[in-house]
Amino acid sequence: MTSKSSKTTTKTTVVILAAGLGTRMRSKQAKVLHRAGGLALVEHVVQAARAVAPAARISVVTGHQADAVEALLKPTGVSFARQVEQKGTGHALKCAREVLVKADPEQTGSLMVLMGDTPLLSAATLKRLQEAQEQDDAAATMITTTLEDPTGYGRVIIDSQNNVQAIVEHKAATPAQLKVKVINSGIYIFKSALLWKHIGEITTNNPANELYLTDMVAILNQHGHVVKHMHIDDPSELLGINTRVELADADRIMRNRKTHELMLSGVTIERPETVSIDTQVRVGMDTVIEPFARLVNQTVIGEDCRIGQGAILDSAQLADRAVVEAYTLVSDSRIDPGAQVGPFARLRMGAQVGPEARVGNFVELKKTRLGAGAKSQHLAYLGDSEIGERVNIGAGTITCNYDGVHKHMTKIGAGAFVGSNSTLVAPLEIGEDSYVGAGSVITKEVPEGALALGRSHQIVKAGWAAARKKKVKTPG
């Protein structure tokens, strides 16, 4: 037996079973592709598996909608095996044998089996399982937990030496076995050589006529090998997602974990039960998040920021001291140090707000870079634009960036002043320190330091209104 240590020395290969139909989800989409906490269920499992094995030693068994599952996970570097017909967990493992043996050709390591629909399983728990298997030198170790109501779960029968004798399915259990509350999680780690030596002994002698991996416990015992179990106290970590109700439960648990983690790291979250933060989001110390904010996908927020009530940040990048006011949407865009955006603003498609710049209420930026200290405080649309430092954009200004076929750029030099209600027809360049008069339609280049006016002369007709009233009869 190996000496007990917190560090494992045996190489571990991981297989994730993700081929099932997931019929109870009542969905056209494969179960493992449904999302909780901002990621697909199977993505969470792959992330946890990376704690015990590199991507090159992780294989995912796919079946239902295999192309979509593999396309999602391909960037992670894991390998794949196909289970064309779903004939049980033992059959799935057999389908992956060639790929798994290639990852561990000498068969001196261990093989961990995970389920693709258990997104709450933590990396820490998998490390514990890996260490437990090595320290006990068992043929296999499985994760167990205790449920007050274990109805429907396979019962784990444990002997006086704390070894696993068998896993008994609920329907096949005796009255005495039904009283057992220790259940099987479906998560195992095997000595690879012993698993592959005996996996052929699994039979289809069951009502479903399928090959079940649970039979390996009895098979290994029959050959004189020891099977251990690692008990965990939190059953929610083993929650397998089968219905939309369970999916919602998992999502809630993940988001609660995330807000707890962020608050312990120095982030203030006002009314944390109301916010929604994806698991992969990062937030710096002393940032304040107000109620009902939503932070999703690859959002990264620096230190000393403030996120207003109801704001939505989707793959947004916020530098230190940035402020996003209430009910503002920032998508795939960047806000630089000290800049302020909102309330009721919208940034999208690569917009960038420079240091100390200001974007106010009902202003939209699309593919636009706003220079340091520049301002657009009210009711503007700025699309496909490069706006220099210290530029002031008046209320009601729009860049006409689309001619019906192509998008065109508007460039505004540093220090320029664009008056309210201006219409800037792209392609267009406005020089540094120039002025555009309010209400102008600008279609031609404005030189540096010039004043541009693009409006008709005002006409005033004295007494016109009074004369009109005499001619027009008031309705009776």
Buried (B, 14 or more C-beta within 10 A) or exposed (E): EEEEEEEBEBBBBBBBBBBBEBEEBEBEBBBBBBBBBBBBBBBBBBBBBBBBBBBEBBBBBBBBBBEBBBEBBEEBEBBBBBBEEBBBBBBBBBBBBEBBBEBBEEBEBBBBBBBBBBBBBBEEBBBBBBBBBBBBEBBBBBBBBBEEEBEEBBBBBBEEEEBBBBBBBBEEBEEEBEEBBBBBBBBBBBBBBBBBBBBEBBEBEBEEEBBBBBBBBBBBBEEEBBBBBBEBEEBEBBBBBBEEEBBEBBBBBBBBBBBEEBBEEEBBBBEBEBBBBBBBBEBBEBBBBBBBBBBBBBBBBBBBBBBBBBBBBBBBBBBBBBBBBBBBBBBBBBBBBBBBBBBBBBBBEBBBBBBBBBBBBBBBBBBBBBBBBBBBBBBBBBBBBBBBBBBBBBBBBBBBBEEEEEEBBBBBBBBBBBBBBBBBBBBBBBBBBBBBBBBBBBBEBBEEEBEBBBBEEEEEEEEEEEEEEEEEEEEE
